[in-house]
Amino acid sequence: MPEITMYTTRICPYCLMAKRLLDRKGVGYTEINVDEKPGLREEMMALTKRRTVPQIFIGDFHVGGFDELYALDQQHKLDGLLAGVESAH
């Protein structure tokens, strides 16, 4: 089953919107707040080549940020990616 991992910060409105979208889908996710520990943003940047949050992974697939997550939902492709994800957050 693919796990969902989301890199976030406390003051990011796009992070909040991404979490709300995933919550509406009823799937659990692991949130990594890059403000909490030195080195987490660098870890995120090494994985994604991006500085901005959120950065969302479904399994090994790098979705990108909220805009990409929302676009997948609008194109009716997100549910297929989430099909194997365990429920509850």
HELIX and SHEET records of a PDB file:
HELIX    1   1 PRO A   13  LYS A   25  1                                  13    
HELIX    2   2 LEU A   40  THR A   48  1                                   9    
HELIX    3   3 PHE A   66  GLN A   74  1                                   9    
HELIX    4   4 LEU A   78  LEU A   82  1                                   5    
SHEET    1   A 4 THR A  30  ASN A  33  0                                        
SHEET    2   A 4 ILE A   4  THR A   8  1                                        
SHEET    3   A 4 GLN A  55  ILE A  58 -1                                        
SHEET    4   A 4 PHE A  61  GLY A  64 -1                                        
END                                                                             
